[in-house]
Structure formats: C-alpha cells, structure tokens
C-alpha cells in the first residue's frame, strides 16, 4: 500500500504537487524536443499576450489568475530572454505596458505545432480514464471559489467538536461556573454592575424562582458555556436571553451557537412569542450570532445596564 492510499484525501495537496511536478518536468523536456527555449511557467503569460495586445502586469495577472508578484517575476525573466518588451503607457505615463517582442512572436509561432501535439496527448489520456481530470479541476475551482478549503475544514471542525457538547439544565453545582464565566467576559470589556451581581450571586432567586431557566454547555464534561432565560414582567416580551457566556478556551467549538439555539428552543417550548436581549455592538461575534439566529434590532427601552447600546428581539411565532 503506497503513501497516498494510507493517508487518503488529507494528502490532496501533496498528491497534486507531485502530479504538477511530473507534468512540469515533462513540459521542460517537451519544449526542448521542439527546440523552444522556454520555461513552462512562462506559458500563461505568453498566451495572455499572444493576440498582440499591450497589457499591464496587473491586467496579465488578472487574466491568468496569478498574483501580481508572480507575474512580475516571470516578466523579469522574459525580459532577460528578450521575449517581451516593456514601455510606458502613452495615455498614463505612470503605467508600464508589456508586449511580446519580435523574438517572443517567433517563439509563439514555434509553439503552434507543440500545442497541437500536447492537446492530442492530453485527449488520449482523457479517453483512457474513467474520470475527466480537466472537467473535474474546473468543478473543484468553482466550488473552492464559493467556499475555500480552509473555511470548509473550519466548519467540519466545529461540527465534529459540536458532538462533544452537551446542553443541560442548570444545577446548583454550576453556580460558580455561571458566575465566573460571565465575570470573565464582562470584566474584559466593561465593568461589573449591580444588576450583574444580583443575577450571578443568586441565580436561584433572581432567575429560576421567577420562572426563568439557565442552560449549561458541557464540553467533555466541563462547563464552558452558560445562558439564561429570564422571565420578563413587561407585556411586550415573554423572556429575555441574558447572561450568555462562553469560555475563551471553547473558541471555535460552536458552543455559542448551540447554547443560544437551545435557549431559543426552550423559549418556544414555553409558548413564548418574542425573545428579547440587550448587548453592546463592540461584541461583534455575539451580535453576528444573534443575527444568525434571526434577532433584529429594535428601538431602545429603559435598561439597568450602562453598557447596553443595542436591543434586539426574535419573533417566535
């Protein structure tokens, strides 16, 4: 069993590099066979200039999908060979224009027979395979433009680690975690206030005995997140989502979303029609999470918190 059979798809990058190296090395030999003094990496630039157009390095980079520094380096190498010319744009003297030189045009003419034979060889390989590599590359490129591999792996990581999260009802043994987790984020960005201490020092009397609920997120058995559902006295809203806190150690584990989603479901199960919350726009991840759950900004109402500068609600009907 070879290396790639053992590692599987996680070695995709290494396998593609090996394939690229093989094709590139063959490409060097193919150019020699046709008596063309050229490096394979120059071909996209040659092709971009093949219609006789004058282009800036930026325009070339955009047309072939390469970075500006990469194209700039290739142009420098081609200038030394005498295959391209560089001149000032007549309309804008600040811009440098690149065009094929007479020698470059001669090389381009030599390429015609080579390209015919290379295309035929690639077609022959495609006919001998069950999967069309060329079309598959196009599909991969399209999908990775929509969402790159890094983002996809991040989502899978969150999904996998989310399976280790257990959302449970509050028990007295989690009072210290409820307080410390909230104190941690509040003290980091703001100052603890009187209403904070009322809720955190006595969650039983301030929240639970008044018809509220507290959920705790356990990760590998340890409490790393908490969130409260506080029964409100006003007629407009039934419950307030409050005292939501997730340990910095739990970053990237999707705990915040799972915890908030569980609180929303709890409110629905209680027959609530609206869910209310107060926050601060400096807490961008939290605000983004609330928007993701469907919360919308509403006009302000009296609040006991000086740090509150945004109020939101979620319609549950």
C-alpha positions as CSV (number, residue, x, y, z in Angstrom):
1,X,0.0,0.0,0.0
2,X,1.5,3.3,-1.1
3,X,1.7,6.5,1.0
4,X,-1.4,8.1,-0.5
5,X,-3.5,5.0,-0.1
6,X,-2.6,5.1,3.6
7,X,-3.2,8.9,4.1
8,X,-6.3,9.2,1.9
9,X,-7.7,12.6,0.9
10,X,-5.9,14.6,3.6
11,X,-2.8,14.4,1.4
12,X,-4.6,16.0,-1.5
13,X,-2.2,19.0,-1.6
14,X,0.9,16.7,-1.6
15,X,-0.5,14.5,-4.3
16,X,-1.4,17.4,-6.6
17,X,2.1,18.9,-6.1
18,X,3.6,15.6,-7.2
19,X,1.4,15.4,-10.2
20,X,2.2,19.1,-11.0
21,X,5.9,18.3,-10.7
22,X,5.7,15.4,-13.1
23,X,3.8,17.4,-15.7
24,X,6.1,20.4,-15.3
25,X,9.2,18.2,-15.7
26,X,7.8,16.6,-18.8
27,X,6.9,20.1,-20.0
28,X,10.5,21.2,-19.8
29,X,11.6,18.2,-21.9
30,X,8.8,18.8,-24.4
31,X,9.9,22.4,-25.0
32,X,13.5,21.1,-25.7
33,X,12.1,18.5,-28.1
34,X,10.6,21.3,-30.2
35,X,13.7,23.4,-29.8
36,X,12.0,26.1,-27.8
37,X,13.9,27.8,-25.1
38,X,11.1,28.4,-22.6
39,X,10.0,27.5,-19.1
40,X,6.6,26.0,-18.6
41,X,5.6,28.7,-16.0
42,X,6.0,31.4,-18.8
43,X,3.3,29.8,-21.0
44,X,0.3,31.6,-19.4
45,X,1.9,35.0,-19.8
46,X,2.8,34.1,-23.5
47,X,-0.8,33.1,-24.1
48,X,-2.1,36.3,-22.5
49,X,0.0,38.3,-24.9
50,X,-0.5,36.1,-27.9
51,X,-3.1,38.2,-29.6
52,X,-0.7,41.1,-29.8
53,X,-2.4,43.1,-27.1
54,X,-0.4,45.5,-24.8
55,X,-1.2,44.8,-21.2
56,X,-0.1,45.9,-17.8
57,X,1.3,43.4,-15.3
58,X,-2.0,43.8,-13.3
59,X,-4.1,43.0,-16.4
60,X,-2.0,40.0,-17.1
61,X,-2.2,38.7,-13.5
62,X,-6.0,39.1,-13.6
63,X,-6.4,37.3,-16.9
64,X,-4.4,34.3,-15.9
65,X,-5.3,34.1,-12.2
66,X,-1.8,34.6,-10.9
67,X,-0.6,37.1,-8.2
68,X,1.0,40.4,-9.2
69,X,4.4,39.5,-7.7
70,X,4.4,36.1,-9.5
71,X,3.7,37.7,-12.9
72,X,6.2,40.5,-12.2
73,X,8.9,37.9,-11.6
74,X,8.0,36.0,-14.8
75,X,8.0,39.2,-16.8
76,X,11.5,40.0,-15.4
77,X,12.8,36.6,-16.6
78,X,11.2,37.0,-20.0
79,X,12.7,40.5,-20.4
80,X,16.2,39.0,-19.8
81,X,15.5,36.5,-22.6
82,X,14.3,39.2,-24.8
83,X,10.8,37.7,-25.3
84,X,8.9,40.7,-24.1
85,X,9.2,44.5,-24.2
86,X,8.3,47.0,-21.5
87,X,7.3,50.5,-22.3
88,X,5.4,53.4,-20.9
89,X,1.6,53.8,-21.5
90,X,1.1,56.7,-23.8
91,X,-2.1,57.6,-22.0
92,X,-0.7,57.3,-18.5
93,X,3.0,57.6,-18.1
94,X,2.8,56.0,-14.6
95,X,1.9,52.6,-16.1
96,X,4.3,50.1,-17.7
97,X,3.0,48.2,-20.7
98,X,4.1,44.7,-21.6
99,X,4.1,43.3,-25.2
100,X,5.7,40.4,-27.0
101,X,9.0,41.3,-28.7
102,X,9.8,40.1,-32.2
103,X,11.7,37.2,-30.7
104,X,8.7,36.4,-28.5
105,X,6.5,36.3,-31.6
106,X,8.9,33.9,-33.2
107,X,8.7,31.6,-30.1
108,X,4.9,31.9,-30.3
109,X,5.0,30.7,-33.9
110,X,7.1,27.7,-32.9
111,X,4.6,26.8,-30.2
112,X,1.8,26.1,-32.7
113,X,2.8,22.5,-33.6
114,X,3.8,21.7,-30.0
115,X,0.3,22.8,-28.7
116,X,-1.4,20.6,-31.3
117,X,0.6,17.6,-30.2
118,X,0.2,18.3,-26.4
119,X,-3.6,18.7,-26.8
120,X,-3.8,15.4,-28.7
121,X,-1.7,13.6,-26.0
122,X,-3.9,15.0,-23.2
123,X,-7.1,14.0,-25.1
124,X,-5.6,10.5,-25.4
125,X,-5.1,10.3,-21.6
126,X,-8.6,11.5,-21.0
127,X,-10.1,8.8,-23.2
128,X,-8.2,6.2,-21.3
129,X,-9.6,7.3,-17.9
130,X,-13.0,6.9,-16.3
131,X,-12.9,10.5,-14.9
132,X,-12.2,13.6,-16.9
133,X,-9.5,15.4,-14.9
134,X,-9.8,18.7,-16.8
135,X,-13.5,19.0,-16.1
136,X,-13.0,17.9,-12.5
137,X,-10.5,20.6,-12.0
138,X,-12.9,23.2,-13.3
139,X,-15.6,21.9,-10.9
140,X,-13.2,22.0,-7.9
141,X,-12.1,25.5,-8.8
142,X,-15.7,26.7,-9.0
143,X,-16.6,25.1,-5.7
144,X,-13.5,26.4,-3.9
145,X,-14.3,29.9,-5.2
146,X,-17.6,29.7,-3.4
147,X,-16.1,28.4,-0.2
148,X,-12.4,27.7,0.2
149,X,-10.9,24.5,1.7
150,X,-9.9,26.4,4.9
151,X,-13.5,27.5,5.5
152,X,-14.8,24.1,4.9
153,X,-12.4,22.5,7.3
154,X,-13.3,25.1,9.9
155,X,-16.9,24.2,9.6
156,X,-16.2,20.4,9.8
157,X,-14.1,21.1,12.9
158,X,-17.0,23.0,14.6
159,X,-19.4,20.2,13.5
160,X,-17.2,17.4,15.0
161,X,-16.5,19.3,18.2
162,X,-20.1,20.1,18.5
163,X,-20.8,16.4,19.0
164,X,-18.8,16.7,22.3
165,X,-21.1,19.5,23.6
166,X,-23.9,18.6,25.9
167,X,-26.6,21.2,26.8
168,X,-28.1,20.5,30.2
169,X,-30.3,22.3,32.7
170,X,-28.7,24.3,35.4
171,X,-27.9,22.7,38.8
172,X,-26.6,24.4,41.9
173,X,-23.2,22.9,41.4
174,X,-22.7,25.0,38.3
175,X,-23.3,28.4,40.1
176,X,-19.6,29.1,40.3
177,X,-19.2,28.4,36.6
178,X,-22.3,30.6,35.8
179,X,-20.7,33.5,37.8
180,X,-17.1,33.1,36.7
181,X,-17.8,32.7,33.0
182,X,-19.9,35.9,33.0
183,X,-17.5,37.8,35.2
184,X,-14.7,36.9,32.7
185,X,-16.2,38.5,29.6
186,X,-17.9,41.4,31.4
187,X,-14.7,42.5,33.1
188,X,-12.7,42.1,29.9
189,X,-14.8,44.6,28.0
190,X,-16.8,46.5,30.6
191,X,-17.4,47.0,34.4
192,X,-19.5,44.7,36.5
193,X,-22.7,46.4,37.6
194,X,-25.2,46.0,40.4
195,X,-27.7,44.0,38.3
196,X,-24.9,41.6,37.3
197,X,-24.2,40.8,40.9
198,X,-27.9,40.3,41.6
199,X,-28.2,37.6,38.9
200,X,-24.8,36.0,39.3
201,X,-24.7,35.8,43.1
202,X,-28.2,34.5,43.4
203,X,-29.4,32.8,40.1
204,X,-31.9,30.7,42.0
205,X,-33.7,33.7,43.5
206,X,-33.2,36.2,40.7
207,X,-33.8,33.9,37.7
208,X,-35.1,30.4,38.4
209,X,-37.6,31.2,41.2
210,X,-39.2,33.9,39.0
211,X,-40.0,31.4,36.2
212,X,-36.7,31.7,34.3
213,X,-34.2,29.0,33.2
214,X,-30.5,28.5,32.9
215,X,-28.8,26.2,30.5
216,X,-25.2,25.0,30.8
217,X,-23.0,23.8,28.0
218,X,-20.6,20.9,28.9
219,X,-17.6,20.1,26.8
220,X,-16.0,16.8,27.6
221,X,-17.9,17.0,30.9
222,X,-16.7,20.5,31.9
223,X,-18.9,23.7,32.0
224,X,-17.6,26.0,29.3
225,X,-20.8,28.0,28.5
226,X,-23.9,29.3,30.2
227,X,-27.0,31.2,29.1
228,X,-30.1,32.3,31.0
229,X,-33.8,32.8,30.0
230,X,-35.2,35.5,32.3
231,X,-39.0,35.9,32.7
232,X,-39.9,39.4,31.9
233,X,-42.6,41.5,33.5
234,X,-43.5,43.7,30.6
235,X,-46.3,42.8,28.3
236,X,-44.4,43.1,25.0
237,X,-41.8,40.3,25.7
238,X,-42.1,37.0,27.5
239,X,-38.5,36.2,28.1
240,X,-35.0,37.8,27.9
241,X,-32.0,35.9,26.6
242,X,-29.3,37.0,29.1
243,X,-26.1,36.2,30.9
244,X,-24.7,34.3,27.9
245,X,-21.1,33.5,28.3
246,X,-18.6,31.0,26.7
247,X,-15.1,30.4,27.9
248,X,-12.3,31.6,25.6
249,X,-11.0,28.1,25.8
250,X,-14.1,27.0,23.9
251,X,-13.4,29.2,20.9
252,X,-14.1,27.6,17.6
253,X,-16.1,24.7,19.1
254,X,-19.6,26.1,18.1
255,X,-20.7,26.2,21.8
256,X,-22.1,29.7,21.5
257,X,-24.4,28.8,18.6
258,X,-25.5,25.5,20.2
259,X,-26.2,27.2,23.5
260,X,-28.2,30.1,22.1
261,X,-30.1,27.8,19.8
262,X,-31.1,25.6,22.8
263,X,-32.3,28.7,24.7
264,X,-34.4,29.8,21.7
265,X,-35.9,26.3,21.5
266,X,-36.6,26.4,25.3
267,X,-38.4,29.7,24.9
268,X,-40.5,28.2,22.1
269,X,-41.4,25.2,24.2
270,X,-42.7,27.6,26.9
271,X,-45.0,29.2,24.4
272,X,-43.1,32.5,24.2
273,X,-43.9,34.7,21.2
274,X,-41.0,37.1,21.5
275,X,-37.5,36.8,22.9
276,X,-35.6,39.9,23.9
277,X,-31.9,40.7,24.6
278,X,-29.5,43.5,25.4
279,X,-26.0,43.7,24.2
280,X,-23.2,46.0,23.0
281,X,-22.0,46.4,19.4
282,X,-18.4,46.1,20.5
283,X,-19.2,42.4,20.9
284,X,-19.2,41.7,17.2
285,X,-19.1,37.8,17.3
286,X,-22.1,37.9,19.7
287,X,-24.1,40.3,17.5
288,X,-23.3,38.2,14.4
289,X,-24.6,35.2,16.3
290,X,-27.8,36.9,17.2
291,X,-28.4,38.0,13.6
292,X,-27.7,34.4,12.5
293,X,-30.5,33.2,14.9
294,X,-32.9,35.8,13.5
295,X,-32.8,38.6,16.1
296,X,-33.5,42.1,14.8
297,X,-32.6,45.4,16.3
298,X,-35.4,47.3,17.9
299,X,-36.0,50.7,19.5
300,X,-34.5,51.2,22.9
301,X,-36.3,50.8,26.2
302,X,-35.1,51.6,29.8
303,X,-32.3,49.2,30.8
304,X,-30.4,48.8,34.1
305,X,-27.1,48.3,32.2
306,X,-24.9,51.3,31.2
307,X,-23.0,49.1,28.8
308,X,-26.1,48.3,26.7
309,X,-26.2,50.2,23.3
310,X,-28.3,47.7,21.3
311,X,-31.5,45.9,22.0
312,X,-32.8,43.1,19.8
313,X,-35.8,40.7,19.6
314,X,-36.7,37.5,17.9
315,X,-40.2,36.7,16.9
316,X,-41.0,33.1,17.7
317,X,-44.5,32.7,16.2
